[in-house]
Amino acid sequence: MEKKIGFIGVGVMGVHMASHLMNAGYEVVVYNRTKEKALPLLEAGAEWKNTVKEVAETADVIITIVGYPHDVEEVYLGANGLLNHARKGTYFIDMTTSKPALAVAIHEEAKKRDMHALDAPVSGGEIGAKEARLAIMVGGDEADFQAVLPILEKMGSNIMLQGGAGAGQHTKMCNQIAIASGMIGVCEAVAYAEKAGLSAETVLQTIQTGAAGSWSLSNLAPKMIHGNFEPGFYIKHFIKDMTIALESAEEMGLLTPGLKLAKESYEKLAQQGQENSGTQALYKLYQ
């Protein structure tokens, strides 16, 4: 419990994740580009820091969950970033969905400085973050994983070391690829039910318990049916994830036509001004 945890990025998911750590008795210092988003944590007793550098100088374990790979690069490798200002022995846990190659670079740089870096992207969205039952996919060294596992267990319920540095990010890409093509199937199933004059809700009750069952079918199809397109996970962030997955797949010589189609469909939605809607808004293309 003596470890002081730095938390950088307290947005839709981060605010809940950090609150679980505070509830578990950890001392938490936070930094976010928009201070307003950190207010619930500050009111609960978290300590505010004005810069990434200040977090680096203060914390023993630093968790980051920011927007894009370029944000991760700046936070870790920038002149005022974590690696240039943290103490020896500091543990870094990047929970952003980012590039596997960047995770490897951060891990190697940390090692040179006698620091420890893990990539640990998550799945489960805002609901999973709020209920502390995120799936956490970890890449890095076994000893480092074991050292921070008690912290990860306060935020997630399905936590697995997938391999060396970058393995967590590659696993998250598998997750996003499965969701991408699956969302097309969910939208088409709901659209078909409505076109056939059926009650989409009744159809959903039947098919979600069979072989067609999935998290998206159970959790997002009802939102589609009721016209609720509020974000649990933003379209703009999903496009970012699919872009990383496509680039990584191409580097490995793997064809992913389902992923390509999903990305093109979501980009079409974003061009229509839907980038801040939830991923279930893909259904709008079928209405």
Buried (B, 14 or more C-beta within 10 A) or exposed (E): EEBBBBBBBBBBBBBBBBBBBBEBEBBBBBBBBEEEBBBBBEEEEBBBBEEBBBBBBBBBBBBBBBBBBEBBBBBBBBEEBBBBBBEEEBBBBBBBBBBBBBBBBBBEBBBEBEBBBBBBBBBBBBBBBBEBEBBBBBBBBEEBBEBBEEBBBBBBEEBBBBBBBBBBBBBBBEBBBBBBBBBBBBBEBBBEBBEEEEEBEEBBEEBBEEEBEBBBBEBBBBBBBEEEBEBBBBBBBBBBBBBBBBBBBEEEEEEBEBBBEBBEBBBEBBEEEBBBBBBBBBBBBBE
